[in-house]
Amino acid sequence: MKPRTKLEKRVVALSEKLKPVTEAQKRWAKKNCFDHNAYMEAGWLWCTECGKYWMDIDAKDGDKTVCPYCQAKLKVKKSRKKKENVETYMTIVDRVEEFQVLRHVHVQRLRGTYNGGETSYNMMEVCQQWMSAENKELVIAKPMNMSGTSWNWSEKMSLKADRDTWYGLTRYDINGYVYPRVKLLPQLIRNGLGKDFHDITPATLVRSLLNNDVWPETLLKTRQFSLLKYWFGVHGYIRHTWAIKICNRNHYIVKDASMWVDYLELLDYFHLDTHNAHYVCPKNLKAEHDRLLKRKNKLEAERRRRMMEKQKQLDIEKRKRDIHKFMEHIRPFLGMEIKDSDLVIRPLENISQFYAEGKAMHHCVYRLEYYNRPECLILSARVGGERMETLEVSLDTFEIIQSRAVCNGTSKHHDRIIRLMKENMWMIRNRAS
């Protein structure tokens, strides 16, 4: 994007004057952005720092060792890995005039067979986030694909207009390893920020503090770092903000924010006072959390048991009503029989017969409670005592709605059953009138 406004032109000009990533910063990235391992197989080890091999038959998985070539301190890991491709980001926090600048450097460590097994490093600046105290933000970065998973390495960094798109400038928020030499705007220092970002995405934290958000500032200044990280997590807030004030007044540091928030929800569940330091600031958070959780689980189990008992009783009462209702419905058809030599069609005369019919024929005549349908009559067609099909007849139109064999199929006697049923529909009509 070509800069158009006065602010955009100024930021682009300042960006061009920035010094490239220094050798000291590169050395720090090599030391702090990667695990330092010696991969071991059959007594042979190779160093992830330089890629060279050596023999050590006494080395064991988990031991610490020193590379005899580059003198790097390594942790021994048993692995058959021969190649490595690890990539991450280093974030340089800088101040340029009235702007807070986050410079994101893509850092890559490679070891392959193409270069004789030596380890190589690639470092390239891919993104700059420029933020002002007036809550204005500009991004200068390399082009990125739509999914935000890859950079166009061959292109130069340029000004981005992504603030006008659905994903906005936050797509460039990178949580990289923060270079320890941090330069901050006075407003950020005033609001409690130092060189430690507490595993929070730097852009997210800086954006919030420049916006003078009260609670992140409070949590920073009171050293409630676990709550701060929770605040910027998936939840985005903490409901019991008054409880945070109580903790701060009592010099109580929450070390496990997730457990503490869950504990407060348990206090609410038992109607315990979340405005009382006795409950809000427990000496042993885990013990109190587990005690209340156990108590809750016991109560919930008892509640489920009572509900099941109640539901069981309701089911029994419903069953009784269904039986009474069905018996009133089926009374005119009791004993009715339609015959043709060995073919016999009889109505299902009780709910137990519906169950047996559904189970034997593998259909839903019982599960869908066809016995509760007063507008129809359900019959079973049998040949030589063997079930063939189950029929549904409308008591309004006296037509066959459906006739189903095993698994809702059709039997070899289907046409015969339908014909016999139609010829004798008068029997049902007479009994229904």
ROKEKE-485641 format. One line per field, with one value per residue (C-alpha): y, x, z; residue in three letters. Coordinates in steps of 0.5 Angstrom, whole numbers, plus 500, padded with zeros to 3 digits. Layout:
REM ROKEKE-485641
Y	Y,... .
X	X,... .
Z	Z,... .
res	ala,... .
//
This chain:
REM ROKEKE-485641
Y	500,507,512,517,521,525,520,514,518,520,512,510,515,513,506,506,510,504,500,493,487,487,482,482,481,475,472,473,470,464,463,464,462,455,449,446,439,433,428,421,414,408,412,417,425,431,438,442,448,446,440,436,428,425,419,418,411,413,419,417,420,427,428,434,435,440,440,438,443,449,448,449,446,441,436,429,427,420,421,418,425,427,433,439,445,450,457,462,470,475,481,487,493,500,507,511,519,518,511,505,500,492,489,482,478,471,466,459,454,449,442,438,433,438,442,437,436,443,447,454,460,465,471,476,482,481,486,492,495,502,505,512,514,517,510,510,504,502,496,495,488,483,480,475,469,470,464,468,462,464,470,472,472,475,482,488,490,495,499,495,497,491,496,496,488,483,481,488,489,484,479,481,480,476,473,472,472,479,482,484,491,494,501,504,510,514,512,505,506,510,504,499,496,493,489,483,481,475,471,476,478,484,488,486,488,495,496,496,500,505,505,506,500,500,493,491,497,495,488,490,495,490,484,480,477,470,474,479,473,470,477,477,469,466,469,476,479,477,477,478,484,486,480,483,489,485,481,487,490,484,483,476,474,469,464,460,465,459,455,462,464,457,457,464,461,455,460,463,456,455,463,464,472,473,480,477,476,470,466,470,470,462,460,454,455,448,445,450,449,441,441,445,442,435,438,440,434,430,435,435,427,427,432,427,421,425,427,420,418,423,422,414,416,420,415,410,415,416,409,408,413,410,404,406,411,405,400,405,406,398,396,396,392,386,379,382,377,377,370,367,360,361,368,372,379,381,388,389,389,391,395,389,387,393,392,385,387,392,388,382,386,391,398,404,402,401,407,412,410,408,406,413,415,415,416,410,402,398,390,385,380,373,367,360,364,368,375,378,385,391,395,402,403,410,410,417,415,407,407,403,408,403,396,394,388,386,393,397,392,388,381,376,376,384,384,378,382,389,385,381,388,392,386,386,394,394,390,395,401,397,396,404,406 .
X	500,503,503,498,497,502,502,503,509,512,512,515,520,522,522,527,532,531,538,538,538,545,550,548,541,542,547,541,536,541,542,535,530,531,532,539,540,544,541,543,543,547,552,553,551,550,549,543,548,553,551,557,557,561,562,560,558,556,551,544,537,536,544,547,553,558,559,567,567,563,563,555,551,546,541,542,535,535,532,533,533,538,535,532,528,525,523,520,520,524,521,525,521,524,522,522,520,513,512,512,515,515,520,518,524,523,528,530,535,536,540,540,544,545,550,554,550,552,547,545,541,536,534,529,525,518,514,514,508,508,503,502,500,494,491,494,497,500,504,509,510,512,506,502,498,490,491,496,501,507,511,513,520,522,518,520,516,511,505,499,492,489,485,480,479,475,481,484,491,491,493,500,500,506,508,515,521,522,529,531,534,527,525,518,514,513,506,507,513,508,502,507,510,517,522,517,511,509,508,502,503,507,502,496,499,502,495,491,496,496,489,489,485,485,485,491,495,492,494,501,503,500,504,498,502,498,491,494,495,489,485,488,487,481,476,478,476,475,468,470,474,472,475,482,481,481,487,491,489,491,497,495,498,494,499,494,489,485,484,483,477,474,474,470,465,465,464,458,455,455,453,459,461,466,467,470,478,477,474,477,485,485,492,492,488,488,486,480,478,478,474,469,469,468,462,459,460,457,451,450,450,445,441,442,440,433,432,432,428,423,423,422,416,414,415,411,405,406,406,399,396,398,396,389,388,390,385,380,382,383,377,372,378,379,379,378,381,382,384,386,388,395,395,392,392,390,391,396,392,397,403,407,405,408,414,415,413,418,424,422,421,427,422,420,413,414,420,415,409,405,400,399,396,388,387,390,390,396,396,400,400,403,403,404,405,411,411,411,409,406,400,398,391,388,381,379,380,380,386,393,398,404,406,413,416,423,427,422,422,417,416,414,407,406,401,397,397,395,389,386,387,383,378,376,377,369,371,375,370,364,368,370,363 .
Z	500,498,504,503,510,513,519,514,510,517,519,513,513,520,519,513,518,523,524,522,527,530,531,539,538,533,538,543,539,537,545,547,542,541,545,546,545,543,540,541,538,539,543,537,539,534,537,535,535,530,527,529,531,537,540,548,550,557,555,557,556,560,562,561,556,552,545,544,538,539,547,547,553,551,554,551,548,545,538,531,528,523,521,524,522,528,527,532,532,536,538,539,543,541,542,536,537,540,537,541,535,536,531,529,527,524,526,523,525,520,519,513,509,503,507,510,516,519,523,520,522,518,521,517,520,517,521,525,529,530,536,538,545,541,540,533,530,523,521,516,514,508,504,508,505,507,512,516,516,511,509,502,503,497,497,501,507,506,509,510,510,514,519,514,513,518,521,522,524,530,525,526,533,534,541,540,545,547,546,554,552,552,550,552,552,558,558,558,564,568,567,570,564,564,560,562,558,562,556,553,546,546,542,546,552,549,546,552,556,551,551,559,561,568,570,566,569,576,575,573,578,584,581,580,573,573,573,568,563,565,563,556,555,552,557,556,563,570,573,580,580,587,589,586,590,596,594,593,600,603,599,597,590,586,583,579,576,573,579,583,579,579,586,586,582,587,593,589,588,596,597,601,601,595,599,605,605,609,603,597,600,602,605,601,595,592,598,599,591,592,598,595,589,592,596,590,586,592,592,584,584,590,585,579,583,586,579,576,581,580,572,574,578,572,567,571,572,564,563,567,563,556,558,560,554,550,553,551,544,543,546,540,536,541,539,531,526,519,516,509,510,514,513,520,521,528,532,537,543,549,550,551,544,541,545,542,535,535,538,533,527,528,527,531,532,540,541,537,541,536,541,543,536,537,529,527,529,529,526,526,520,521,516,520,527,524,523,516,517,521,519,520,518,519,523,519,512,513,508,509,511,511,512,514,514,518,518,515,508,505,505,500,502,502,496,499,506,503,498,504,509,503,502,510,511,513,519,522,519,523,530,529,528 .
res	met,lys,pro,arg,thr,lys,leu,glu,lys,arg,val,val,ala,leu,ser,glu,lys,leu,lys,pro,val,thr,glu,ala,gln,lys,arg,trp,ala,lys,lys,asn,cys,phe,asp,his,asn,ala,tyr,met,glu,ala,gly,trp,leu,trp,cys,thr,glu,cys,gly,lys,tyr,trp,met,asp,ile,asp,ala,lys,asp,gly,asp,lys,thr,val,cys,pro,tyr,cys,gln,ala,lys,leu,lys,val,lys,lys,ser,arg,lys,lys,lys,glu,asn,val,glu,thr,tyr,met,thr,ile,val,asp,arg,val,glu,glu,phe,gln,val,leu,arg,his,val,his,val,gln,arg,leu,arg,gly,thr,tyr,asn,gly,gly,glu,thr,ser,tyr,asn,met,met,glu,val,cys,gln,gln,trp,met,ser,ala,glu,asn,lys,glu,leu,val,ile,ala,lys,pro,met,asn,met,ser,gly,thr,ser,trp,asn,trp,ser,glu,lys,met,ser,leu,lys,ala,asp,arg,asp,thr,trp,tyr,gly,leu,thr,arg,tyr,asp,ile,asn,gly,tyr,val,tyr,pro,arg,val,lys,leu,leu,pro,gln,leu,ile,arg,asn,gly,leu,gly,lys,asp,phe,his,asp,ile,thr,pro,ala,thr,leu,val,arg,ser,leu,leu,asn,asn,asp,val,trp,pro,glu,thr,leu,leu,lys,thr,arg,gln,phe,ser,leu,leu,lys,tyr,trp,phe,gly,val,his,gly,tyr,ile,arg,his,thr,trp,ala,ile,lys,ile,cys,asn,arg,asn,his,tyr,ile,val,lys,asp,ala,ser,met,trp,val,asp,tyr,leu,glu,leu,leu,asp,tyr,phe,his,leu,asp,thr,his,asn,ala,his,tyr,val,cys,pro,lys,asn,leu,lys,ala,glu,his,asp,arg,leu,leu,lys,arg,lys,asn,lys,leu,glu,ala,glu,arg,arg,arg,arg,met,met,glu,lys,gln,lys,gln,leu,asp,ile,glu,lys,arg,lys,arg,asp,ile,his,lys,phe,met,glu,his,ile,arg,pro,phe,leu,gly,met,glu,ile,lys,asp,ser,asp,leu,val,ile,arg,pro,leu,glu,asn,ile,ser,gln,phe,tyr,ala,glu,gly,lys,ala,met,his,his,cys,val,tyr,arg,leu,glu,tyr,tyr,asn,arg,pro,glu,cys,leu,ile,leu,ser,ala,arg,val,gly,gly,glu,arg,met,glu,thr,leu,glu,val,ser,leu,asp,thr,phe,glu,ile,ile,gln,ser,arg,ala,val,cys,asn,gly,thr,ser,lys,his,his,asp,arg,ile,ile,arg,leu,met,lys,glu,asn,met,trp,met,ile,arg,asn,arg,ala,ser .
//
